[in-house]
Structure formats: C-alpha cells, structure tokens
C-alpha cells in the first residue's frame, strides 16, 4: 500500500507541474496580448496619443499574473481527479497484468481515451443548427466525432501522457524528491491564489492623463459659452450644438472658439508626433422645440463643419452668415466642403430659394428637394436664364424627378409623353443657346414611356 501511495503522490506532483505549465503558458499568452493595449493602467485606443487613452485602472499586470494561479487551480482539481481516479488504477492493473511498468503506463491512457471518445460521441449526437456552425452540422456523425476527438480530445490525451511520462521519469531517488517538493510548492501557490491570499493591491496610476483627455478639455472650453446647448464628443468627432435662440454673435463666437481649441490641440499632437484625439468638429443648430438634432445631427436646421474645412479661418464669419441666412429662408444648409448642400422642403419653395443662391452660395451649391429634385449649381456653367428654365419645368411637373449633374446634364424621369414633349420644347428654346458662361452647351435627357416602350428625348439647351 505504501508503494501505491508513493506512486500516487508522484503522479499527483507530476500532474501539478504539467497542468501549471500548460495552463500558465496559455494564460500568459492572453495577458501579454492584452497588456499591449494598455499603458500605465489606461487602454490605448488611438495609438500613442495619451489623450485617447481610457478605462483608467482597468488593467493591472500584477493582478493579471496573480489571477493565473486561480485559473490553474480550476484546471488542476479536474486533472487530479482524472489522474488519480482513472489513470492511476488503470496503470496499476495494466502493470500487474502485463508484468511491465512501461506497458502499465500505456494502459493508464486507455480509460482517458475511452471516456473522451464517449464524450465526443455524445457531443456529436447533440450537435444541431441551434448550437453549432453549419459546416459542422453538415458533416457525417463519424466525421464530427473525429473532428471533436482531434481538436479537443487529442490535446487532453497528450497532457495526460506528459503527466504519466514525467511521473515515470522522476520516480527515482533525488528526482522523485525534487518533483514532490516542486509539486508541493506549486500546489501551495495555487491554493493561496484560489483563496485570494497575498493578492496584490489595485493599480493606482501615478502618471497619465485624466480620463477623456483632449475630449474633456474641448468640452470644458465650449460648454460655458453663451448660446451653446451641448457639446457631444463621440470617438474622434465633436458636435457643438447651438441653442435654438442663439444669435449670430453667439454662433460666431462658438465657431471661432471651437476651431481655435481644435487647432491648438492639433498643434500639440503634431509636436508630440501623435495623432490628435479630435479630427472632426461640427457646429450645428438644435431643432426648434425638440432635441431631434441631438439624436440625429442630419436633422439640424444647419450644420457647419469647422474641422477639417476647405475655407480659411478668416472667412468663418461669412460661412456663419450663410447658414443663418439659409435658416431664415426655412431651408437646411450643410457646409462641409467648398460648396454648401442646400435642402429645400418642397418644390413650391424652390423658386424663392434659387433666386437667393447668388447671395447665400455665390460659388455654387448642391440644391435638392428630397426624392424630386437635385442640382449641382455652378454659376460658371449655368446662366440665370438656364436656371430659370430648369426651375420652371420642375415647378410645372411636381411629380417628376429631375437631376442636374456637374457636366452639366439634366435628367428627367417619370413624365408623360405629353409632358416630355413640352419640357423638350422649353429646353430647346433658341433664347437659351449660347448663354452658358463656360461656353459649353448644357445637355438634357428626358425619359418617358410611349406606346412602344421607353422613349428618350435628348438635346442641348437652346
């Protein structure tokens, strides 16, 4: 009995060593991978720029390594049960039957393989589309069993084989004592870690930026300004929402401040050779009487993109004046590039808006009536007479669809043959010939459906 207990102790020590190494290596790999995403307890979410770090004190290397002991303990109790209840009795019986300790060690792997194969068979029977990927469900039952045995069963069998091999190799004099001492030390450490003894204190960062970094600084600089309803920073974008009653002076002051703070932060980031935390800043008006613009910035009466922008800082008063003029007309203006995008609420309002384009968009604009009309307005390509002719046919055919591209070319769809002929006659008016400021004639294409199918009327203005 003493010899059996001695061999069991050696096998338990070998189990402790092998499981500690295997589980420890796997856990260490995960810790090192996560540790690369943190610095000084902060998650690095935007490269080397400290202003983009977040989740303070959420990663402690010492705490993570300590938790490995608990992870090892969870696996170790299961491994000891398998080794001492299945492997050791089978090894003893196999050794006595074959009269060979080496063959007995091989015999110890048999119950593990049998139990593992039975588990694979049960798992294969229970696999269906609700709990497994389609490619696995599509296999035959035999193929699934083989796949489970190779992917899950074989690694476990190899670990058990390593345990048995280490026990046989060390079951001699000094090697046995060394293995028993090492196993005992590891077991004590695992038990202590599982029970929480000597746990390292939580990480207290002594360096690093405040959570939020540049985002918090941007918000603190803009929120106190008169007329500012809210400042919302999401990711690398910031939206400064102006109150419905904010006047021109308040809007301009907020625009100048937002652009200045953003430029200062960008300069500091460039000096530190890192990416700025905020790369886009938009100024917008909140919707009157609602918070719709907060939930959907696209619904704001106007939006002015301050960073990045294609207009110099000294023209910012002009840009603010344009969006406020558009707001007074009851249209939405969005400025993100060199030309504003203007959305007109209805076809009936289109003539009045087009008449003011020379004032609110002297360099051109993208004008649209949702689902009915869109126009790339370029005063270098379109004369006032051409624009008036286009608006006239649009208003006369409110159910048709019109699209004027940058070529310029006008496309007309969803009109009757009679309406198509009338539009064709208007656009062919000789008075329009030669009126294009660029000297290049504008084209048009009218699509209708006649008795014989699709009909296209094409030509040039005039």
C-alpha positions in Angstrom: 0.0 0.0 0.0 2.9 2.4 0.8 4.3 1.8 -2.7 0.9 2.6 -4.2 0.6 5.8 -2.2 4.1 6.8 -3.2 3.4 6.3 -6.8 0.1 8.2 -6.4 1.9 11.1 -4.8 4.5 11.2 -7.6 1.7 11.1 -10.2 -0.1 14.0 -8.3 3.1 16.0 -8.3 3.6 15.4 -12.0 0.0 16.5 -12.6 0.5 19.7 -10.7 3.7 20.6 -12.6 2.4 19.8 -16.1 -1.0 21.4 -15.6 0.7 24.5 -14.1 3.0 24.8 -17.1 0.3 24.2 -19.8 -2.4 26.4 -18.3 0.2 29.0 -17.2 1.6 29.3 -20.7 -1.9 29.7 -22.3 -2.9 32.3 -19.7 0.4 34.2 -20.0 -0.2 34.5 -23.8 -3.5 36.1 -23.2 -2.1 38.5 -20.6 0.8 39.6 -22.8 -1.7 40.2 -25.7 -4.0 42.4 -23.5 -1.1 44.2 -21.9 0.0 45.6 -25.3 -3.3 47.5 -25.4 -2.6 49.3 -22.1 -0.1 51.7 -20.7 0.0 52.9 -17.1 -3.4 51.4 -16.5 -5.0 53.1 -19.4 -6.4 51.4 -22.5 -4.6 52.7 -25.6 -7.4 53.3 -28.2 -5.8 55.7 -30.6 -2.1 55.0 -31.0 0.5 56.7 -28.9 -1.6 59.8 -28.1 -2.3 59.9 -24.3 -5.4 61.9 -24.9 -7.1 59.0 -26.4 -6.5 56.6 -23.5 -9.5 55.5 -21.5 -10.6 52.8 -19.0 -8.2 54.0 -16.2 -7.0 51.4 -13.7 -8.7 48.7 -15.7 -5.5 46.6 -16.2 -3.0 45.7 -13.6 -0.2 43.4 -14.8 0.4 42.1 -11.2 -3.2 41.4 -10.7 -3.5 39.6 -14.0 -0.5 37.4 -13.3 -1.9 36.6 -9.8 -5.2 35.6 -11.4 -3.3 32.9 -13.3 -3.0 30.9 -10.0 -6.8 30.8 -9.8 -7.0 29.7 -13.4 -4.5 26.9 -12.8 -6.4 25.8 -9.7 -9.7 25.4 -11.6 -8.0 23.1 -14.1 -5.8 21.3 -11.6 -8.6 19.9 -9.4 -10.2 18.4 -12.5 -6.9 17.0 -13.7 -6.1 15.4 -10.3 -9.5 13.7 -10.3 -8.9 12.2 -13.7 -5.4 11.1 -13.0 -6.0 9.6 -9.5 -9.4 8.0 -10.2 -8.8 6.8 -13.8 -5.1 6.8 -14.8 -3.5 5.5 -11.6 -5.8 2.5 -11.1 -5.5 1.6 -14.8 -1.7 1.9 -14.7 -1.5 -0.4 -11.7 -3.8 -3.0 -13.2 -2.1 -2.8 -16.6 1.3 -3.2 -15.0 0.3 -6.3 -13.0 -1.4 -7.9 -15.9 1.4 -7.3 -18.3 4.1 -7.6 -15.7 5.7 -4.4 -17.1 5.6 -1.0 -15.6 6.2 0.6 -19.0 3.2 -1.2 -20.5 1.2 -0.3 -17.4 1.9 3.4 -18.0 0.5 3.0 -21.6 -2.5 1.2 -20.1 -3.2 4.3 -17.9 -4.1 6.2 -21.1 -6.8 3.8 -22.1 -9.6 4.9 -19.8 -8.9 8.6 -20.6 -9.2 7.8 -24.3 -12.4 5.7 -23.8 -14.1 8.4 -21.7 -13.0 11.1 -24.1 -14.3 9.2 -27.1 -17.6 8.6 -25.4 -18.0 12.3 -24.7 -17.2 13.1 -28.3 -19.9 10.7 -29.5 -22.5 12.2 -27.1 -21.5 15.7 -28.2 -21.8 14.7 -31.9 -25.3 13.4 -31.4 -26.4 16.6 -29.7 -25.0 18.9 -32.4 -27.6 20.7 -34.5 -28.1 24.1 -36.2 -29.1 25.8 -32.9 -25.8 25.3 -31.2 -23.1 24.7 -33.9 -22.0 26.2 -37.2 -23.5 25.0 -40.4 -20.3 23.4 -41.7 -20.1 21.2 -38.6 -23.7 20.2 -38.7 -23.3 19.2 -42.4 -20.7 16.6 -41.6 -21.5 13.0 -41.0 -21.7 11.8 -37.4 -18.4 9.9 -37.8 -16.7 13.0 -39.3 -17.9 15.1 -36.4 -16.7 12.6 -33.8 -13.2 12.5 -35.5 -13.1 16.3 -35.6 -14.0 16.6 -31.9 -11.5 13.9 -30.9 -8.7 15.6 -32.8 -9.4 19.2 -31.7 -10.4 18.6 -28.1 -9.6 15.0 -27.1 -6.1 14.7 -28.5 -4.6 17.7 -26.6 -6.1 16.4 -23.3 -4.6 12.9 -24.1 -1.2 14.4 -24.8 -1.3 16.3 -21.5 -2.2 13.1 -19.6 0.6 11.3 -21.5 3.1 14.1 -20.4 1.9 13.6 -16.8 2.4 9.9 -16.9 5.8 10.2 -18.6 7.0 12.8 -16.1 5.9 10.6 -13.2 7.8 7.5 -14.6 10.9 9.6 -15.4 11.1 11.2 -12.0 10.2 8.1 -9.9 13.8 7.6 -8.9 15.6 8.8 -5.8 16.6 12.5 -6.0 14.4 13.2 -9.0 11.4 11.9 -7.1 12.1 14.2 -4.1 12.6 17.2 -6.4 9.4 16.5 -8.2 7.5 16.1 -4.9 8.9 19.4 -3.5 8.2 21.3 -6.7 4.7 19.9 -6.9 4.0 20.8 -3.2 5.3 24.4 -3.8 3.1 24.8 -6.8 0.1 23.3 -5.1 0.5 25.7 -2.1 0.8 28.7 -4.5 -2.3 27.6 -6.4 -4.3 27.1 -3.3 -3.3 30.5 -2.0 -4.2 32.2 -5.3 -7.5 30.4 -5.4 -8.4 31.6 -1.9 -7.1 35.2 -2.6 -4.2 35.2 -0.2 -1.4 37.8 -0.8 -3.4 39.4 -3.7 -1.6 42.5 -5.0 -3.2 45.9 -4.3 -5.2 47.5 -7.1 -3.2 49.6 -9.5 -3.1 53.3 -8.7 -1.8 55.2 -11.7 0.6 58.0 -10.7 1.1 59.3 -14.2 -1.0 59.7 -17.3 -3.7 62.0 -18.5 -7.2 62.4 -17.0 -9.8 60.1 -18.5 -11.2 61.8 -21.6 -8.0 63.9 -22.3 -8.5 66.3 -25.1 -12.2 65.4 -25.4 -12.7 66.7 -21.8 -10.7 69.8 -22.5 -12.6 70.6 -25.6 -15.9 70.1 -23.8 -14.9 72.3 -20.9 -13.8 75.1 -23.3 -17.0 75.2 -25.3 -19.9 74.4 -22.9 -19.7 77.6 -20.8 -20.1 79.8 -23.9 -23.3 81.7 -24.4 -25.7 80.0 -26.8 -24.1 76.6 -26.6 -26.7 74.0 -25.8 -24.4 70.9 -25.6 -21.1 69.5 -26.7 -21.0 65.9 -27.7 -17.7 64.1 -28.4 -18.0 60.6 -29.9 -14.9 58.9 -30.9 -12.7 61.3 -32.9 -15.7 63.6 -33.7 -17.2 66.5 -31.8 -20.6 68.2 -32.3 -21.2 71.6 -30.8 -25.0 72.2 -30.7 -26.2 75.8 -30.6 -29.4 76.7 -28.8 -32.5 77.5 -30.9 -32.4 81.1 -29.8 -28.6 81.7 -30.1 -27.9 84.8 -32.2 -25.3 85.5 -34.9 -22.7 86.8 -32.5 -23.0 83.8 -30.2 -22.8 81.4 -33.1 -19.7 83.1 -34.5 -18.1 83.2 -31.1 -18.7 79.4 -30.6 -17.4 78.7 -34.1 -14.2 80.7 -33.6 -13.6 79.1 -30.2 -14.2 75.6 -31.4 -11.8 76.0 -34.3 -9.2 77.6 -32.1 -9.2 74.9 -29.5 -9.1 72.2 -32.2 -6.2 73.8 -33.9 -4.3 74.2 -30.6 -4.8 70.5 -29.8 -3.8 69.5 -33.3 -0.6 71.6 -33.0 0.2 70.0 -29.6 -0.4 66.5 -31.1 1.8 67.3 -34.0 4.6 68.5 -31.8 4.4 65.2 -29.8 4.3 63.3 -33.1 1.0 61.6 -32.3 -2.5 61.7 -33.9 -4.9 64.3 -32.5 -7.8 62.9 -30.5 -10.4 65.1 -32.2 -10.2 65.2 -36.0 -13.7 66.5 -36.9 -15.6 69.3 -35.3 -19.2 70.3 -36.5 -21.2 73.2 -35.4 -25.0 72.7 -35.7 -28.3 74.3 -34.6 -30.6 72.3 -32.4 -34.1 71.8 -33.8 -36.6 74.3 -32.5 -38.7 72.9 -29.6 -37.2 69.4 -29.9 -34.0 67.5 -29.3 -34.1 65.8 -32.7 -30.8 67.4 -33.7 -29.1 65.7 -30.7 -30.3 62.3 -31.7 -29.9 62.9 -35.5 -27.5 65.7 -36.4 -28.7 65.3 -40.0 -32.0 66.9 -38.9 -30.4 70.1 -37.7 -31.5 73.3 -39.5 -27.9 73.9 -40.4 -24.5 72.3 -39.9 -21.1 73.9 -40.4 -18.0 71.6 -40.5 -15.2 73.5 -38.8 -12.5 70.8 -38.8 -11.4 69.7 -41.3 -12.5 72.6 -43.6 -11.8 73.8 -47.0 -12.3 77.5 -46.1 -9.7 79.7 -44.3 -10.4 80.9 -40.8 -10.8 84.5 -41.8 -13.9 83.5 -43.9 -15.6 81.9 -40.9 -17.9 85.0 -40.4 -19.0 84.6 -44.0 -19.8 80.9 -43.5 -21.8 81.6 -40.4 -23.7 84.4 -42.1 -24.6 82.0 -45.0 -26.1 79.3 -42.7 -28.1 81.8 -40.7 -29.4 83.3 -44.0 -30.5 79.9 -45.1 -32.1 79.2 -41.8 -34.1 82.4 -42.1 -35.4 81.1 -45.5 -36.6 77.9 -43.9 -34.1 75.7 -45.7 -31.4 73.4 -44.4 -27.8 74.3 -45.3 -24.8 72.0 -44.6 -21.3 73.2 -45.2 -18.6 70.5 -45.3 -16.6 71.5 -48.3 -16.2 74.2 -50.8 -19.9 74.2 -51.7 -22.8 74.0 -49.3 -25.5 71.4 -49.6 -29.0 73.0 -49.5 -32.1 71.0 -48.9 -35.4 72.7 -49.9 -38.5 71.4 -48.1 -40.8 71.4 -51.2 -41.0 72.1 -54.9 -43.2 75.1 -54.2 -40.4 76.8 -52.2 -37.7 76.1 -54.9 -38.1 79.3 -57.0 -37.6 81.5 -53.9 -34.5 79.6 -52.8 -32.9 79.6 -56.2 -33.4 83.3 -56.5 -31.2 83.8 -53.4 -28.4 81.5 -54.5 -26.2 84.4 -55.7 -26.2 85.7 -52.1 -26.0 82.6 -49.9 -23.9 80.4 -52.3 -22.1 82.7 -54.8 -19.6 80.0 -55.6 -22.1 77.2 -56.2 -24.1 74.7 -54.2 -25.8 71.3 -54.2 -29.5 72.0 -54.1 -32.1 69.3 -53.6 -35.7 68.6 -52.9 -35.9 65.2 -51.3 -36.9 62.4 -53.8 -37.8 65.0 -56.5 -35.0 67.3 -57.5 -31.2 67.7 -57.2 -28.9 70.2 -58.9 -25.2 70.9 -58.9 -25.4 74.6 -59.2 -22.3 76.1 -60.7 -22.5 79.8 -61.8 -19.6 79.2 -64.2 -21.7 76.6 -66.1 -25.3 77.8 -65.7 -26.6 81.2 -66.7 -29.6 82.7 -64.8 -31.8 82.1 -67.9 -30.9 78.4 -67.9 -31.6 78.1 -64.1 -34.9 79.8 -64.5 -35.9 77.4 -67.3 -34.9 74.4 -65.2 -36.9 75.6 -62.2 -39.8 76.4 -64.4 -40.2 72.9 -65.7 -39.6 71.5 -62.2 -42.4 73.5 -60.7 -44.7 72.7 -63.7 -44.1 68.9 -63.2 -44.0 68.4 -59.4 -44.4 64.6 -59.7 -41.4 64.1 -62.0 -37.8 63.6 -61.0 -35.1 66.0 -62.0 -31.3 65.6 -61.6 -28.8 68.2 -62.9 -25.3 66.8 -62.8 -22.0 68.6 -62.8 -21.3 68.0 -66.5 -23.9 69.8 -66.7 -26.6 67.5 -67.9 -30.3 67.4 -66.9 -32.0 64.1 -66.5 -35.8 64.0 -66.3 -37.8 60.9 -65.4 -41.4 59.9 -64.6 -43.2 62.2 -67.0 -45.9 61.5 -69.5 -45.2 61.7 -73.3 -47.1 65.0 -73.4 -45.1 66.5 -70.6 -41.9 65.2 -72.0 -42.6 67.0 -75.3 -43.5 70.2 -73.5 -40.3 70.1 -71.4 -38.2 69.3 -74.6 -39.7 72.4 -76.3 -38.9 74.7 -73.3 -35.3 73.5 -73.1 -34.8 73.8 -76.9 -35.8 77.5 -76.8 -33.3 79.3 -79.0 -33.1 82.1 -76.4 -31.1 79.7 -74.2 -28.5 79.0 -76.9 -25.0 80.4 -76.1 -26.0 81.5 -72.6 -23.7 79.1 -70.7 -20.9 81.2 -69.0 -18.4 78.5 -69.7 -19.2 78.4 -73.4 -20.0 74.6 -73.3 -23.7 73.8 -74.0 -25.6 72.0 -71.3 -27.3 68.8 -72.2 -30.5 67.1 -71.2 -32.2 63.7 -71.4 -35.9 63.2 -70.9 -37.2 59.6 -70.3 -40.8 58.7 -70.8 -42.8 55.6 -71.8 -44.7 55.7 -75.1 -47.0 53.1 -76.7 -43.9 51.1 -77.9 -41.9 51.3 -74.7 -39.1 53.6 -73.4 -38.6 56.9 -75.2 -35.6 59.2 -74.7 -35.6 62.8 -75.8 -32.1 64.2 -75.8 -30.6 67.6 -76.8 -28.8 70.7 -75.6 -30.2 73.9 -74.1 -31.2 76.2 -76.9 
